[in-house]
Amino acid sequence: MKCILILKECNLIDLNKIMKKIFDAKLRCKIHRKEILKLSQKVQALHIGGSFSSVEIVDCIYNMFLKKRDKFILSKGHAGIIQYVLLFYLKIITKEELNSYCQKDGYLGVHPDFGKRGINASTGSLGHGLGIASGMALAKKASTYYVLLSDGELHEGSVWESALIIGALNLTNIVLIIDNNDLQSSTRSSDTHPNLYPISNKFKEFGWETSECNGHSTNEISKKIKSRKKKKPFVLVAKTIKGYPVSFMKNVPLWHYRSPNKKEFIQAIKEINNL
């Protein structure tokens, strides 16, 4: 009986730790989205829809997986703002540098630039990140390379060239996450490129281990990555909603490249606070 009680107590402690991590992640993601909204009021436009769909993914990678020798590449570079917010949160860049986003002579531009602190690759012209990661992963197999792509980016032939060589070389130190919100700048990927789906099957044929999850659940993202078998390169198709969780932004192409006005800003902050 004593052993059972001790086991139950241990399980309760573990559960409490897990719940704390989940709660902390939800709080962090609220903070990240509000920080992006604040920055949106200083520029005429930014990629808020695709950045909001990636928040839980990027937060999870930085806070739960990246070790000192590991690297993260934001291949969907138009969502650079969420990476900048995480770099500020982790004290890699300063508040002043974050606030210089897209300002004259500012430290940060729309897309990530290699050489800036915490940025491992220049991206933004879609389809480059996975190829860059493949070379890095081949050179340093003791490190893990986390790459975030958008589903619209999967229309680029360079992505599939990279996926093919990564599978052929069996680079098991690559973890690819696809932000699958099914929206490009103004159209749905499933409408313009229906044969792309199901995405998992394509990568499986190229020799990858595949999985899918709710891309707005830090718990699901973490579990899927932790449970990979590490015998093949791994891709996680994260189902997301562009503009999540703001009601008037969700699945609306307009928010691919626009800053909210004052009224919209207040409404968005209110909705995020009420999550």
C-alpha positions, 0 to 999 in steps of 0.5 A: 500500500505504501509503495502504491501511495508513493507511486501515486504521489510521484505521478501527481508530481509529474502531472503537476510539472506537465500542467505547469509547463502547459500553463506557462506555454499558454501564458507565453504564447499570449505574451508573444501575440500581444508583443506582435500586436504592439509592434504592428502599431509601429509599421504599416503592415506585417505578416500577422496572420502567418505569424500568429499561426506559428506562435505555439510551434516556435515557442515550443521549439525554443523553450522545450527542444533547442539545446546549445548545439542545436539550430532553428531555421525559420524557412517561412521567413515572412513570419520573422516577427515571431522569431524576433519576439522569441529572441527578445523573450529569451534575452538574445536581442534587446527591447530596443532592437526588437522595437527597431523592427522595420524602422529606418536604420533598424536592427531587424527587417521583415525577413531574418538575416544571417549574422543577426544574433540568434538568426542561423539563415537568411530566409524569406524567399521561400524554399531555401530553409530546408536545403540550408538545414540539410547541409548543416545537418550533414556537416554536424550530425551531433546537432539537431536542426529544427526547420519551420516551413509553411504549406504554401512553401511546399509549392517550391521545387527546391523543398522537394529536392531537399526532402529527397536528398535528406531522405536518401542520406537519412539525416535523422538529426532534422526535425521539420515542422510544417505550419499547415494553415492551408492559406497562401497570400490570397488563396488556399493551397488545397485549391491551387495545389490539391495534389499536395495533400495529404502532405504526410504521404508525400514525405513518407514516400521520400523516406521520412518518418511522419506525424500530424498534430494540432499546431496550436497545442504545445502539448501535442507538438511536444509529444509528437517530437519527443516520440519520434523514433530517430531512425529517419528524418522527421516531419510534423504536419501541424494543423493551424489556423491563419490569424489564430486566435483572433476572430476577425483574423482567422482564415481571412487572407487579408491578414497575410500582410496588414497591420490592425487599426486602433479599434482592431488592435484593442479587440485583438488584445481583448480576445487574446486576454480572454483565452 
